[in-house]
Amino acid sequence: MKFVLLSVGTLGDMEPFVAIGEILKEKGHQVVCAFPEQFRNLAEESGLEFVSLGAKFIEMLDSDDGKAVLGGGSAGIKKIMANIRLAQSSTEVNKELINTQHELIKAQNPDIILHSGKAIYPLIWGLTNKNKNILICPMPYMHYVKGHTHVAFNSNFGVFFNKLTFSLVNFGMILTIKMSIKWLKNYETSFSWKQIKNGYLNSRAIYAVSPSLFSRPDYWKDNLDVLGFHERNKISSWRPSKELTDFLEKHEKIIFVTFGSMTNPNPLEKTKIILEILERNKIPAIINIASGGLVEPDNFKSEQICFVSHIPYDWIFPKMYGVIHHGGSGTTHLSLKYGCATMIIPHIIDQFVWDTIICKLGAGPKGVKIGNITAKKLEPKILQFVTDHSYKMKAAQIASQMEKEDLKENIYQAIVEG
């Protein structure tokens, strides 16, 4: 069979698709990854075919307005204006993106499309190719779960209003699909609101999430499943520097700090707040500056701090006491897989959900959102994080549970056989 894996978003949105692509390729299927151009290497390093969705979407997210909206910029008129400008620019980018997806799928003619929630065209394609498009969800609560709102709301408003949040999001998605069809050039097929609604609500969806963190509700329909977190094979020539190995030998109970691929308008300010807390309390830490959300100040020197970039998490996490991070699905899973106490500094949408899940599980304290970081708010949280050993113990228990999960064959069968 031929599969197209179509994902739009940041690095965390691509990782699950590459991992699933490797599973499908091992079984002898043809796999084509359709990602933004910035993630070409990610697919090609795993030996998967790649076709580009262009670079504009990621460039938009990396703009000053994108950083202000997604990375916790200042509140008030500046943020409102950033939202307006981003909405205006995103319309043109999304029009181009939907047509790119249409032409790509027409040229590739796949048997099945696996797609992310931000990729709209596969939902249109699925209206005439029933059960051939599968949504891959790397986060919980995109479909109704008792006691929860939709992931975009991250709360519990009671039964009526919880259900209402899912209805509102579904309405917005159906409207987006209808609008996207109008944006398509030379697309003559029309669909009624009812056809779009039925197609969207009955589409297959697989949650690429560990059941230890989010279990499948028994009242879900058969088109929805939770089939585990899957990692891509990380073949790398990366080697630690002498500075890093010396730091690891010198210190015990080290924490790792990363914002992953998240950026923000004031990375130096955010970094300095974290550094001051760590140094004042003599907490050894490794700080990852890979994507610019955290930066190394000029002329900064400290025996307590080691800065790194592009470090493999599966190499460093087993050596850490805990991880403070942005709350991406992949980083959350990996920190717990390796038994690290975990605290999240959420930036956007699902990261607030993972923050709540970590706190409820007892693997770490509730974090502080990126836009609200101050020394006064963050310092007690970090001190609690490193002194309350119950977090580390709970993380170790979760790691033991996750180690027993072997759902590789399950997700393969669900994709291929339905």
C-alpha positions as CSV (number, residue, x, y, z in Angstrom):
1,M,0.0,0.0,0.0
2,K,1.0,3.6,-0.4
3,F,0.7,6.0,2.5
4,V,1.0,9.7,2.6
5,L,1.8,11.2,6.0
6,L,0.7,14.8,6.0
7,S,1.5,17.0,9.0
8,V,1.5,20.8,9.5
9,G,3.0,22.4,12.6
10,T,6.2,22.4,14.6
11,L,8.7,19.6,15.2
12,G,6.5,17.9,17.8
13,D,3.8,17.6,15.2
14,M,6.2,15.7,12.8
15,E,7.8,13.2,15.2
16,P,4.8,10.8,15.6
17,F,4.4,10.6,11.8
18,V,8.0,9.7,11.2
19,A,7.8,7.0,13.9
20,I,4.7,5.5,12.4
21,G,6.2,5.9,8.9
22,E,9.1,3.7,10.0
23,I,6.7,1.0,11.2
24,L,4.9,1.0,7.9
25,K,8.1,1.0,5.9
26,E,9.4,-2.0,7.9
27,K,6.3,-3.9,6.8
28,G,7.1,-3.2,3.1
29,H,4.7,-0.3,2.4
30,Q,5.6,2.9,0.5
31,V,5.6,5.9,2.8
32,V,5.7,9.5,1.6
33,C,6.1,12.3,4.2
34,A,4.5,15.6,3.3
35,F,5.8,18.2,5.8
36,P,6.9,21.8,5.8
37,E,10.2,22.2,4.1
38,Q,12.0,22.9,7.4
39,F,11.5,19.2,8.3
40,R,12.9,17.5,5.2
41,N,15.9,16.1,7.0
42,L,13.6,14.5,9.7
43,A,12.0,12.3,7.1
44,E,15.0,11.7,5.0
45,E,17.2,10.6,8.0
46,S,14.6,7.8,8.5
47,G,14.8,6.8,4.9
48,L,11.3,8.0,4.1
49,E,10.3,9.8,0.9
50,F,9.7,13.5,1.3
51,V,7.5,16.0,-0.6
52,S,7.5,19.6,0.6
53,L,4.5,21.7,1.8
54,G,6.7,24.8,1.4
55,A,8.4,27.0,4.1
56,K,5.8,29.7,4.7
57,F,3.8,28.2,7.5
58,I,6.9,27.8,9.8
59,E,8.2,31.2,8.7
60,M,4.9,32.6,9.8
61,L,5.2,30.9,13.3
62,D,8.7,32.2,13.6
63,S,7.8,35.8,12.8
64,D,7.6,38.4,15.6
65,D,3.8,38.2,15.6
66,G,3.9,34.4,15.7
67,K,6.2,34.4,18.7
68,A,4.0,37.0,20.4
69,V,0.9,34.9,19.9
70,L,2.3,31.4,20.5
71,G,5.1,32.1,22.8
72,G,3.5,34.1,25.6
73,G,4.0,37.6,24.6
74,S,2.9,40.6,26.6
75,A,-0.8,41.1,27.2
76,G,-2.9,44.1,26.1
77,I,-3.0,46.0,22.9
78,K,0.4,44.6,21.6
79,K,-0.8,41.1,21.8
80,I,-4.2,41.9,20.3
81,M,-2.6,43.6,17.3
82,A,-0.2,40.6,16.9
83,N,-3.2,38.3,16.8
84,I,-4.9,40.5,14.2
85,R,-1.8,40.6,12.0
86,L,-1.2,36.9,12.3
87,A,-4.8,36.1,11.4
88,Q,-4.5,38.3,8.3
89,S,-1.2,36.7,7.2
90,S,-2.4,33.2,8.0
91,T,-5.4,33.4,5.7
92,E,-3.1,33.7,2.6
93,V,-0.7,31.1,3.9
94,N,-3.6,28.7,4.6
95,K,-5.1,29.3,1.1
96,E,-1.8,28.4,-0.5
97,L,-1.3,25.4,1.9
98,I,-4.7,23.9,1.2
99,N,-4.0,24.0,-2.6
100,T,-0.5,22.6,-2.2
101,Q,-2.0,19.7,-0.2
102,H,-4.7,19.1,-2.9
103,E,-2.1,19.0,-5.8
104,L,0.2,16.8,-3.8
105,I,-2.4,14.2,-3.0
106,K,-3.7,14.2,-6.5
107,A,-0.1,13.5,-7.8
108,Q,0.7,10.9,-5.1
109,N,-2.7,9.1,-5.3
110,P,-2.3,7.3,-1.9
111,D,-4.3,4.4,-0.6
112,I,-4.4,6.0,2.9
113,I,-3.6,9.4,4.3
114,L,-2.4,9.8,7.9
115,H,-2.7,13.5,8.9
116,S,-2.4,15.9,11.8
117,G,-5.2,18.1,13.1
118,K,-3.9,21.2,11.3
119,A,-3.9,19.5,7.9
120,I,-7.4,20.2,6.5
121,Y,-7.3,18.8,3.0
122,P,-7.2,15.1,4.1
123,L,-10.6,15.7,5.7
124,I,-11.9,16.9,2.3
125,W,-10.3,14.0,0.5
126,G,-11.9,11.6,3.1
127,L,-15.4,12.8,2.0
128,T,-15.0,10.8,-1.2
129,N,-12.5,8.2,0.1
130,K,-14.4,6.9,3.2
131,N,-12.2,5.4,6.0
132,K,-9.0,6.2,4.0
133,N,-8.0,9.3,6.0
134,I,-6.8,8.8,9.6
135,L,-6.2,11.6,12.1
136,I,-3.1,11.0,14.3
137,C,-3.6,12.7,17.7
138,P,-0.5,13.3,19.8
139,M,-2.6,14.9,22.6
140,P,-5.7,13.9,24.7
141,Y,-9.2,15.4,24.6
142,M,-9.7,16.0,20.9
143,H,-12.8,13.8,21.2
144,Y,-15.3,13.9,24.1
145,V,-14.2,12.6,27.4
146,K,-16.3,12.8,30.5
147,G,-15.1,15.3,33.1
148,H,-13.1,17.3,30.5
149,T,-13.4,20.1,28.0
150,H,-11.9,20.0,24.6
151,V,-8.1,20.2,24.7
152,A,-8.3,23.8,23.5
153,F,-10.1,24.8,26.7
154,N,-8.2,22.6,29.3
155,S,-10.8,22.7,32.1
156,N,-13.9,21.1,33.6
157,F,-17.0,23.3,33.3
158,G,-19.5,20.5,34.1
159,V,-21.3,18.1,31.9
160,F,-23.3,20.5,29.7
161,F,-20.5,23.1,29.1
162,N,-17.8,20.4,28.6
163,K,-19.9,18.9,25.8
164,L,-20.5,22.4,24.4
165,T,-16.7,23.0,24.0
166,F,-16.5,19.9,21.8
167,S,-19.5,21.0,19.8
168,L,-18.0,24.5,19.3
169,V,-14.7,23.1,18.1
170,N,-16.5,20.6,15.8
171,F,-18.6,23.5,14.4
172,G,-15.4,25.5,13.8
173,M,-13.8,22.6,12.0
174,I,-16.8,21.9,9.8
175,L,-16.9,25.6,8.9
176,T,-13.1,25.5,8.1
177,I,-13.5,22.5,5.9
178,K,-16.4,24.2,4.0
179,M,-14.4,27.4,3.6
180,S,-11.3,25.4,2.5
181,I,-13.3,23.7,-0.3
182,K,-14.1,27.2,-1.6
183,W,-10.4,28.1,-1.6
184,L,-9.5,25.1,-3.7
185,K,-8.7,26.0,-7.4
186,N,-10.4,23.9,-10.0
187,Y,-12.3,21.8,-7.4
188,E,-15.8,21.1,-8.7
189,T,-17.2,18.6,-6.1
190,S,-19.6,20.2,-3.6
191,F,-20.7,18.9,-0.3
192,S,-23.6,19.8,2.0
193,W,-23.1,20.8,5.6
194,K,-24.6,17.5,6.7
195,Q,-22.1,15.5,4.4
196,I,-19.2,17.4,5.8
197,K,-20.4,17.0,9.4
198,N,-21.0,13.2,9.0
199,G,-17.6,12.7,7.3
200,Y,-15.7,14.7,9.9
201,L,-17.4,13.2,13.0
202,N,-17.0,9.6,11.7
203,S,-13.4,9.9,10.5
204,R,-11.0,7.4,12.0
205,A,-8.6,8.8,14.7
206,I,-5.7,7.2,16.5
207,Y,-4.3,8.8,19.6
208,A,-0.5,8.3,19.6
209,V,-0.4,8.6,23.4
210,S,0.7,6.3,26.1
211,P,-2.3,4.6,27.9
212,S,-0.4,5.2,31.1
213,L,-1.1,8.9,30.6
214,F,-4.4,8.8,28.8
215,S,-6.6,5.7,28.6
216,R,-9.3,5.0,26.0
217,P,-12.8,5.7,27.4
218,D,-15.0,2.6,27.0
219,Y,-17.9,4.6,25.6
220,W,-16.0,5.8,22.6
221,K,-17.1,4.7,19.1
222,D,-15.0,2.1,17.2
223,N,-13.4,4.8,15.0
224,L,-11.4,6.1,17.9
225,D,-8.5,4.4,19.7
226,V,-5.5,5.0,21.9
227,L,-2.5,3.1,20.6
228,G,0.6,4.3,22.5
229,F,3.5,6.7,22.1
230,H,6.0,5.6,19.3
231,E,9.5,6.9,18.8
232,R,11.4,7.2,15.6
233,N,14.8,5.5,15.3
234,K,17.3,8.1,16.2
235,I,20.4,7.1,14.3
236,S,22.9,9.9,15.0
237,S,26.6,10.6,14.9
238,W,26.2,13.0,17.8
239,R,28.8,12.7,20.6
240,P,28.9,14.6,23.9
241,S,31.5,17.3,24.3
242,K,34.2,17.0,27.0
243,E,32.6,20.0,28.8
244,L,29.3,18.1,29.0
245,T,30.8,14.8,30.2
246,D,32.9,16.6,32.8
247,F,29.8,18.4,34.0
248,L,27.9,15.1,34.3
249,E,30.7,13.6,36.3
250,K,31.0,16.6,38.6
251,H,27.4,17.0,39.6
252,E,24.6,14.8,40.9
253,K,20.8,15.4,40.8
254,I,21.0,17.5,37.6
255,I,17.9,18.9,36.0
256,F,17.4,19.5,32.3
257,V,15.7,22.6,31.0
258,T,14.3,22.9,27.4
259,F,11.6,24.7,25.5
260,G,11.9,22.4,22.6
261,S,10.9,24.1,19.3
262,M,8.9,26.8,21.2
263,T,10.1,30.4,20.8
264,N,9.0,33.5,22.6
265,P,9.5,37.3,22.2
266,N,11.9,37.7,25.2
267,P,14.1,34.6,25.4
268,L,17.0,36.3,27.1
269,E,14.7,37.7,29.9
270,K,13.1,34.3,30.4
271,T,16.5,32.6,30.5
272,K,17.9,35.0,33.0
273,I,15.0,34.5,35.4
274,I,15.6,30.7,35.3
275,L,19.4,31.1,35.7
276,E,19.1,33.4,38.7
277,I,16.9,30.8,40.5
278,L,19.2,27.9,39.7
279,E,22.3,29.7,40.7
280,R,20.8,31.2,43.9
281,N,19.8,27.8,45.0
282,K,22.9,26.0,43.7
283,I,20.9,23.6,41.5
284,P,23.0,22.1,38.7
285,A,21.3,22.2,35.3
286,I,21.8,21.6,31.6
287,I,20.0,24.1,29.5
288,N,19.0,23.3,25.9
289,I,19.1,26.4,23.6
290,A,18.4,24.5,20.3
291,S,15.5,26.5,18.9
292,G,16.0,29.9,20.5
293,G,13.3,29.8,23.2
294,L,16.2,29.8,25.7
295,V,19.5,31.5,25.0
296,E,23.0,31.7,26.5
297,P,23.7,35.2,27.8
298,D,26.9,36.8,26.6
299,N,30.0,36.2,28.8
300,F,28.0,33.9,31.1
301,K,30.0,31.5,33.2
302,S,28.8,29.3,36.0
303,E,30.0,25.9,37.4
304,Q,26.3,25.1,38.0
305,I,25.1,25.5,34.4
306,C,26.0,23.8,31.2
307,F,24.4,25.0,27.9
308,V,23.9,22.5,25.1
309,S,22.2,22.5,21.7
310,H,20.6,19.6,19.7
311,I,21.2,17.0,22.3
312,P,19.4,13.6,21.9
313,Y,16.8,13.3,24.7
314,D,17.1,9.5,24.8
315,W,20.8,10.0,25.7
316,I,20.5,12.7,28.3
317,F,17.2,12.0,30.1
318,P,18.3,8.8,31.7
319,K,21.1,10.8,33.4
320,M,18.8,13.5,34.7
321,Y,16.9,13.8,38.0
322,G,14.2,15.8,36.4
323,V,13.2,17.8,33.3
324,I,11.6,21.3,33.1
325,H,10.1,21.8,29.7
326,H,7.5,23.4,27.5
327,G,5.1,20.5,27.6
328,G,5.2,19.1,24.1
329,S,3.7,15.6,23.8
330,G,7.0,14.0,22.8
331,T,9.1,15.6,25.5
332,T,6.4,14.8,28.1
333,H,6.4,11.1,27.1
334,L,10.2,10.9,27.0
335,S,10.7,12.6,30.3
336,L,8.4,10.1,32.0
337,K,9.6,7.1,29.9
338,Y,13.1,7.7,31.5
339,G,11.7,8.2,35.0
340,C,12.4,12.0,35.3
341,A,10.4,14.2,37.6
342,T,8.7,16.6,35.3
343,M,7.6,20.2,35.4
344,I,6.0,22.0,32.5
345,I,6.2,25.7,31.5
346,P,3.3,25.6,29.0
347,H,3.3,27.9,25.9
348,I,0.2,26.9,23.9
349,I,-2.9,24.7,23.7
350,D,-2.2,21.0,24.6
351,Q,0.9,22.0,26.7
352,F,-1.6,23.2,29.4
353,V,-3.3,19.8,29.3
354,W,0.0,17.9,29.8
355,D,0.8,20.3,32.7
356,T,-2.5,19.3,34.3
357,I,-2.0,15.6,33.6
358,I,1.6,15.6,35.1
359,C,0.3,17.4,38.2
360,K,-2.6,15.0,38.7
361,L,-0.4,12.0,38.2
362,G,2.0,13.3,40.9
363,A,5.1,13.3,38.6
364,G,5.7,17.1,39.2
365,P,4.2,20.3,40.4
366,K,1.8,22.5,38.4
367,G,3.9,24.8,36.2
368,V,3.8,28.5,35.3
369,K,2.8,29.6,31.8
370,I,5.5,31.1,29.8
371,G,3.9,34.5,29.6
372,N,3.6,34.7,33.5
373,I,7.1,33.8,34.4
374,T,8.7,35.8,37.2
375,A,11.3,34.8,39.8
376,K,8.6,35.2,42.5
377,K,6.3,32.7,40.8
378,L,8.8,30.3,39.4
379,E,11.3,29.9,42.3
380,P,9.0,28.1,44.8
381,K,7.9,25.8,42.0
382,I,11.5,24.8,41.1
383,L,12.4,24.4,44.8
384,Q,9.4,22.1,45.3
385,F,10.4,20.3,42.1
386,V,13.9,19.4,43.3
387,T,13.1,18.7,47.0
388,D,9.9,16.7,46.9
389,H,11.2,13.2,46.0
390,S,7.7,11.9,45.6
391,Y,7.7,13.3,42.0
392,K,10.8,11.3,41.1
393,M,9.2,8.1,42.6
394,K,6.0,8.6,40.7
395,A,7.8,9.2,37.5
396,A,9.7,6.0,38.0
397,Q,6.4,4.1,38.5
398,I,5.0,5.6,35.3
399,A,8.3,4.6,33.5
400,S,7.8,1.0,34.6
401,Q,4.2,1.0,33.3
402,M,5.3,2.5,29.9
403,E,8.0,-0.1,29.5
404,K,5.4,-2.8,29.5
405,E,3.4,-1.1,26.6
406,D,4.1,-2.8,23.3
407,L,1.5,-1.4,20.8
408,K,3.6,-1.4,17.7
409,E,1.7,-4.2,16.0
410,N,-1.6,-2.8,17.3
411,I,-1.1,0.6,15.7
412,Y,0.0,-1.1,12.4
413,Q,-3.1,-3.3,12.3
414,A,-5.4,-0.4,13.1
415,I,-4.0,1.7,10.3
416,V,-3.8,-1.1,7.6
417,E,-6.9,-3.1,8.5
418,G,-9.1,-0.6,10.3
